[in-house]
Amino acid sequence: SKAKKSIQELAEKLLDVYAKRELAKGIAFAPDTAEQVEFEDSFPYVETEDQENAISVIKKAMEKPTPMDMLLCGDVGFGKTEVAMRAVFKCVMSGYQAMVLCPTTVLSEQHYKNFKFRMDSFGVNIAVLNRFTKASERTKILHQLESGELDVVIGTHSVLNKKIKCRRLGLLVVDEEQRFGVKHKEKLKENFIGVDMLTLSATPIPRTLALMVYGDLDISVLDELPPGRQKIDTFAVTSAYHQRVWEFIRRQVAEGRQAYMI
């Protein structure tokens, strides 16, 4: 009885949030600038056809005056981060702020370094918010977000704090959406009704896929491996495989690579 009541309440709330987003006036981001072209040309690799298609679809959605709700689906190493980076850059070049939400501290630090490396020369002001951020630095970041001095904030659940207020938030990127709860994600949509949302995932949860099937969520798929990348193979490791696994690890180490065992 409690579960039924809870489901009913959540369903009603979700319906209300999606209805508000459908009626809300979004941000029509400006067409690509010369800086955007220069930024994209600085990418040191060759884009896959899937990446180019995804970038084109996302840009078109961002330029429309209705709030974007896009799922970018692709396996690890297929180039989701680069696509998201170009969307963030487009947002900043249009005079708005962007927020990138990550499930772990390690990933937030990794994104922060990558974004800084690519965007520093274009004068984009980026900060990271996670458990390693000192209290004094956190206060400074919150002030810069509210005043509009900060262009991009990358962080973990810290960015869900009610104290965070952005002057002109235009884009919210949620990386590895399957690691966040339904309430977390819908709270974000509720708090940022007119803001464009880009969700990244290699393994979207069934509810996200259902939203896509019902037409409440747009989707773009990366199904093509970038040149030089190898496909990830997954198989069950039984006792018969142990010797084979160790031989594989020794071979990798002998060739100068590293192995990571969980």
C-alpha atoms as one frame of an Amber mdcrd trajectory, in Angstrom:
protein
   0.000   0.000   0.000   2.844   2.377   0.911   4.730   1.493  -2.274   1.649
   2.138  -4.445   1.061   5.497  -2.787   4.727   6.457  -3.224   4.685   5.466
  -6.927   1.492   7.468  -7.484   2.967  10.580  -5.843   6.230  10.301  -7.808
   4.370   9.753 -11.098   2.219  12.846 -10.475   5.288  14.921  -9.650   7.151
  13.718 -12.755   4.147  14.488 -14.941   3.987  17.990 -13.467   7.735  18.594
 -14.071   7.599  17.393 -17.702   4.458  19.434 -18.383   6.158  22.577 -17.041
   9.276  21.919 -19.168   7.089  21.388 -22.241   5.424  24.771 -21.726   8.536
  26.622 -20.517  10.358  29.116 -22.675  13.870  27.809 -23.299  17.094  29.405
 -24.524  17.777  29.732 -28.226  21.573  29.570 -28.308  23.411  31.523 -30.982
  24.690  29.805 -34.164  28.329  28.679 -34.181  30.862  31.469 -33.759  34.390
  31.708 -35.172  35.636  30.689 -31.701  33.465  27.565 -31.834  35.034  26.535
 -35.135  38.526  27.216 -33.756  37.745  25.234 -30.594  36.491  22.248 -32.556
  39.510  22.385 -34.871  41.752  22.098 -31.788  40.451  18.543 -31.198  43.591
  16.414 -31.776  41.704  13.405 -33.188  39.458  12.642 -36.148  35.759  12.685
 -35.265  33.733   9.593 -36.081  30.669   9.960 -38.283  28.488   9.212 -35.235
  30.163  12.009 -33.273  29.600  14.494 -36.091  25.925  13.481 -36.352  25.432
  13.756 -32.574  27.124  17.177 -32.470  24.904  18.425 -35.314  21.683  17.118
 -33.684  22.552  18.594 -30.268  23.504  21.994 -31.706  20.225  22.204 -33.638
  18.288  21.328 -30.468  20.215  23.976 -28.507  19.402  26.661 -31.087  15.653
  26.052 -30.695  13.721  28.190 -28.158  12.359  25.104 -26.338  14.325  23.382
 -23.510  16.452  20.538 -24.879  16.218  17.118 -23.200  18.747  14.894 -24.955
  20.247  11.490 -24.146  23.673  10.808 -25.663  24.232   7.062 -25.571  27.583
   5.444 -26.302  30.004   2.952 -24.813  33.150   3.896 -22.874  35.743   5.402
 -25.223  33.293   6.279 -28.004  33.730  10.052 -27.533  30.752  11.251 -25.455
  32.890  13.745 -23.501  34.045  15.578 -26.651  30.443  15.952 -27.839  29.429
  17.293 -24.402  32.435  19.654 -24.389  31.331  21.233 -27.676  27.809  21.733
 -26.320  29.235  23.390 -23.182  31.491  25.638 -25.275  28.536  26.676 -27.467
  26.576  27.545 -24.332  29.420  29.708 -22.963  29.973  31.453 -26.315  26.274
  32.443 -26.231  26.811  34.187 -22.887  25.416  31.498 -20.573  26.817  29.272
 -17.831  27.066  25.462 -17.903  27.037  22.862 -15.145  28.493  19.332 -15.459
  27.306  16.777 -12.894  29.445  13.635 -12.288  28.771  10.654  -9.991  32.314
  10.396  -8.568  35.100  12.679  -7.352  37.629  10.968  -9.639  35.486  11.611
 -12.731  34.856  15.244 -11.760  38.616  15.825 -11.414  39.259  14.103 -14.756
  36.629  16.225 -16.534  37.963  19.379 -14.885  41.485  18.732 -16.206  40.221
  17.905 -19.711  37.918  20.929 -19.900  40.672  23.243 -18.591  43.175  21.861
 -21.090  40.807  22.431 -24.036  39.160  25.717 -23.006  41.806  27.689 -21.088
  43.193  29.392 -24.187  39.673  30.649 -25.035  39.309  32.461 -21.712  36.608
  30.130 -20.342  36.491  30.294 -16.523  36.075  26.756 -15.079  35.874  25.464
 -11.491  35.408  22.092  -9.807  33.189  21.348  -6.789  33.715  18.069  -4.912
  34.799  16.805  -1.499  38.383  17.944  -2.166  37.297  21.571  -2.618  38.322
  23.664   0.408  35.628  25.655   2.251  37.180  29.011   1.264  37.374  27.944
  -2.398  33.768  26.674  -2.276  32.550  30.058  -0.992  34.445  31.803  -3.789
  32.966  29.471  -6.449  29.403  30.015  -5.179  29.926  33.782  -5.301  31.379
  33.631  -8.841  28.474  31.490 -10.060  25.932  33.922  -8.662  27.752  36.956
 -10.053  28.264  35.342 -13.460  32.101  35.429 -13.335  32.268  31.637 -13.592
  31.376  30.046 -16.937  31.501  26.319 -16.144  31.243  24.379 -12.885  32.053
  20.662 -12.800  31.182  18.656  -9.727  29.639  15.754  -7.891  26.452  15.878
  -5.793  27.840  19.168  -4.414  26.282  20.984  -7.374  22.836  19.811  -6.215
  23.136  21.987  -3.093  20.337  24.544  -2.673  22.948  27.229  -1.952  24.168
  27.090  -5.556  22.636  29.865  -7.613  23.723  30.583 -11.171  23.228  33.970
 -12.751  22.593  32.670 -16.282  22.574  28.872 -16.351  21.953  27.632 -19.875
  23.059  23.990 -19.977  23.151  21.102 -17.531  25.192  18.001 -18.462  24.637
  14.825 -16.409  27.403  12.259 -16.945  26.720   8.567 -16.225  23.058   9.263
 -15.522  22.480   5.637 -14.473  24.459   6.390 -11.298  21.957   9.018 -10.134
  18.539   8.368  -8.615  15.260   9.362 -10.257  14.559  11.982  -7.575  18.004
  13.565  -8.036  17.505  13.992 -11.793  13.927  15.204 -11.575  14.869  17.673
  -8.831  17.365  19.162 -11.277  14.695  19.460 -13.978  12.344  21.030 -11.460
  14.958  23.555 -10.311  16.060  24.436 -13.837  12.795  24.337 -15.814  13.941
  26.328 -18.876  17.521  24.986 -18.976  18.779  22.642 -21.719  19.727  19.172
 -20.455  22.237  16.753 -21.969  22.450  13.292 -20.388  25.381  10.945 -21.088
  25.285   7.194 -20.512  26.703   3.908 -21.771  23.939   1.985 -20.005  20.746
   4.080 -19.640  18.308   2.876 -16.986  15.000   1.347 -18.230  13.047   4.439
 -17.186  15.276   6.679 -19.330  14.823   4.326 -22.300  11.053   4.327 -21.719
  11.001   8.144 -21.835  12.841   7.955 -25.160  10.365   5.384 -26.555   7.384
   7.509 -25.477   8.877  10.564 -27.178   9.601  12.590 -24.012  13.365  12.356
 -24.509  15.456  12.797 -27.651  18.349  10.411 -28.238  21.620  10.469 -30.134
  23.752   7.315 -30.372  27.522   6.824 -30.702  27.957   3.334 -32.110  31.246
   3.754 -33.966  34.659   3.222 -32.364  37.168   6.056 -32.918  40.246   5.061
 -34.991  42.833   3.186 -32.928  40.390   2.187 -30.178  39.605  -1.439 -29.446
  36.189  -2.761 -28.523  35.707  -3.816 -24.896  35.133  -7.561 -24.493  33.287
  -8.805 -21.414  33.165 -12.437 -20.339  32.693 -14.450 -17.126  35.896 -15.453
 -15.339  35.708 -18.994 -13.963  38.443 -21.107 -12.358  39.335 -22.461 -15.813
  40.134 -18.914 -16.953  42.483 -17.952 -14.082  45.692 -19.113 -15.754  44.641
 -17.458 -19.008  43.917 -14.184 -17.202  47.328 -14.110 -15.506  49.079 -14.894
 -18.774  47.214 -12.009 -20.413  48.206  -9.608 -17.588  51.875 -10.661 -17.742
  51.888 -10.103 -21.496  50.376  -6.619 -21.131  52.878  -5.624 -18.419  55.778
  -6.999 -20.469  54.663  -4.731 -23.341  54.743  -1.684 -21.042  51.015  -1.418
 -20.321  49.162  -1.450 -17.010  46.509  -3.795 -15.645  43.807  -2.845 -13.175
  42.185  -5.667 -11.200  39.057  -5.204  -9.069
